[in-house]
Amino acid sequence: MPRKRKLLAQLSALQSNSSLPPLDALKNLNATPDGESCPKSSKYFVTEKKNSSQLGADFFNQPCISLAKSFLGQILVRKLPDGRELWGRIVETEAYLGGEDEASHSKGGKQTQRNAAMFMRPGTLYVYQIYGIYFCVNVSSQGDGAAVLLRSLEPLQGLEAMRELRSASRKGPTKPLKDWQLCNGPSKLCQAFGIDKAFDQRDLTQDATIWMVPGHDLPGEQDVVATTRIGIGNRGEWAEKPLRFYLRGNKFVSVVDKKMEKKMAALGDSSCS
């Protein structure tokens, strides 16, 4: 069975058999709808939040690099105010270690009102704005000021709603986005999942609108590419450290390191000879 079809089949097994509510007008995506005809809560959400399969505090309580790797293959779930749910498989992350990490917002242990979430318990969302208009979402880990940036997702459910949310953030007439374009970048995934500054300091183990569930067929070490982080500028040796992790061969990754993948392939060939 092709991997995509297999993923969707496994996703269906996790969910209830009820169909998703119909697509509402875009303006209603971030406002609670009035009227008795709209569901006030998702039947799936009620059962899933009580399900032990939801990733809990123990999962997030890992060192930063370990958590960044462990996120690969797990599923981020976002419940919209109208009850519909967006599902995306995490395929790319970056680790920011805090302390001596020159690329981290908390370098030197600096704690501010903006980065306070990085010092909160593991599993806390840290959402910040770039260029005054875009958002990026991180998850705190073990270690003061340490957090993992979610860089890319593979959309699994709610793709049309994701397109609507992405289109609302784009100027002028635009072509419909292809599946692989929806969440292949940190700001793109925030747009597609309707994540903004209001999600800062939320707890993934307790929040009613965003959480994670375990993925299936989690990757092995041979499936994970470790390479340099993106767009961190002149940060000395820290700009060269392999603290970005992504699923090898996954088309939903934002930036592919072909040189590193060739090196991995060569090592794999030599180990088999």
N, C-alpha and C positions, 0 to 999 in steps of 0.2 A: 504494500500500500504506500503511495507517495507520502512523503513526510507531512506536507501541508494537510492532506486529507486525514492522515492519522491524528494530527494535532487537533483538528476540528472534531473528530470523533471522540477523542478523549475529553475535550472541552464539554461536549454535549453530555458526557457521562457525569461530569461534575455538577451540571445544572439541572434544574427542574425542567419538565417538559412543556411548561407554559411558554407561549410565544411572547416576544417583546412587544411593548405598547407601540402604537403607530408613531411615526415621526411627527413631532409638532413643529410649529413655526420656530425658526432659529431664535427669535427674540424670547421664546419661552424656555430655552434650554437652561438658563441660569436664574429662573424665577419659578417659585412654587406655583403650579397651575391651580386655578380655582375651579370649582364645579365638582359634583359627585362622580362624573363620568371618568375622571382621571384617577388612577390608583395613587393612594397616599404613600404606599410603600410597596416594594417589590416582594412577592412571595418567596422568590429565590433568596433575596437578601436576608429575610427573617430566618430561613433555615440555615443558610451558609454561615451567618455570624455565630450560630451555635455549633457549627461543625468544627470538629477538632482539626480539620485539614487546613483551616486558615492559619497562615504563618503567625506565630506568637512571639512573645518577648525573647524566648530562648534562642530563636533563629537569629534575631537582629543583634543579640549580645555576642558579637564576634569582633576580633580585630579588623581594622578597616580593609586591608587587602583581602583577607579571607572573606569578608562580607561582599566585597565587590565581585569576587569570583562566584560566590554562592548565589548571588542574584541572577546570574545567567541561567536562563531557562525557566525562572519563576514567573508568575503571572501577576501583573498589576491590574486591579479592578477599580473602576471609578463608577459610582452610582450617581446619575444625574438627578436633579430635583423632580423630574417627572417619573422616576422609577426605572428608567432604562439603564442598562449597565454596559460599560465599555471595558473590553478585555484586551490586554496586550502582553505578549511574552517578552521579557527583558533579554535583549541580545547584545547590549554594549553598556559598559560602565567605566567610571574613572574613580580611583581612590585618591582622596585628599587627606593627608595624615595629620594635619595640624602641627603644632610645635615647630620643628625645624623645616617643615615643608614650605619652601619659598612661594609655591603656587597656591597655597591654601589661604582662604580668607581669615583663618585663625592662626596664621604663622606667628611664632613667638609667644603663643598662648594668649594673643590679644582677643579679648571678649568685648563685643559691642552690642548695642540693641539690635543691630542688623543681623549679626551672626549668632545670636544667643542660642538658637536651636542646635547648633553644632556642639554645644556643651550639655545638652539635655540627654535624657536616657536613650539608649539605642532604639532605633525605630521611629524617631521623631523626624518629621519633614522639615527641611531647611529650604525655603523658596526665596530666591533673590531675583532682582530685575537687572537686565543688561540693556544698554543703549536706550534706557528710558521707556522701552515698550515691550520687550520680550522677557519671559521668565524661564528659570531653570530650577529643577527640583532635585534635591539631595536627600539622603537618609543618613541620620547620625549612626555611628557605630561605637564600639569600645574605644576609649582613648579621648582625652580632653580635646575638643575642637576637631575631631576626626569625623569625616562624612564621605559618603559615596554618591557621586553624581550619576543619575540615570541618563544615559546618552541616547539610546535608541530602543524602540519597541517593535515587535512584529505584531501588527494588528490581528486580532482573532475574532472579535465580535463588536458590533456597533460601528462598522466602517462608514456607513452613510452619515451617521451623526458626527463622526470624526471629520468627514469632509465638510460638513456644514460649519463646524467650529473653526476649521482651518480657513475656509473661504471667508468667514467673517473678519479674519485678521489680515486678509490680502487686499491690496488696493486695485481698483479697476477690474475690468473683465478678465477672467482667468479661465484656463482650461481645467476640467476636473482632474484632481490629483489621482495618480495611480496608487495602488495599495502600498507599494514600497516607499512612496513619498510622504505618507501621512505622518510617520513618527520617526523618521531617520535623522534625528538631531535633537538635542536637549530642549530647545525652544519649540521645535515642531511638535514634540510629544506633549509638551505643556499646553499648547494651543489645542491639539486634537483631543486631549483629555479634560480641557476646561480647568486647568490648574493655574491659579494666580497667587498673588501675595496672601490672599485670605486663607490659603492652606499652610502657611508658615506656622511651625510649632505644633502641627497636628500629629497625633500618635497613630501610626499605622496599625497598632494592635487594638485600638479602641474606637477609632473614628467610624462614623456611620456612612460616610460617602467615599472613602478611599481605603483600600486594604490590599493585601497580597494573599494569593493561594499558591500551593505548590504546583510546579509544572511537572510534566511527565518526560521520560527519556532525557533526564538531565545530562549535560555534557561531561565528558571525561577530560582529563588534562590535555590530551592530544587534540581536543576540539576547541580549545581556548587559545586565542592569540594574545600575547602580552606585549604591548608596545608603548610608545610615548603618548602622553596626553595631548589634546588638541587645543590650540589657541591660548597657551599660557605665556607666550612672549619670552622675554629674556629673564629666565629664572636660574641661570647657571646650570649646575649639574642636575637640578631638579627638572629641568626641561627635557632631559635625556633619560630619565628613569622610566622603566616599563610599568607604568601604573594605570594604563588603559587596557581593558580586557574586552574581547568580543568573540562571538561565535564564528569560527572559521567557516567560510563558504556561505554565510547567511546574507542574503541580498538586502536585508533591511538595516544593515549596519551603515553608519553615516560615512565613515572613512576607512578604507581598506589599506592595510600595510602589505603591499605585494612582496616587498623585499623580505619581510619577516616570514610571510607565508611560504615563500620559496625555501627559506632556510629551514623551516619546520618540515617541509616536504622532503628535503634532502636528508635531514636527520632521521626521518621516518623510514626512508628507503634504505639508509645504511644500517639501521637497526634490524631490518628484515633480511639483510643479505648474510 
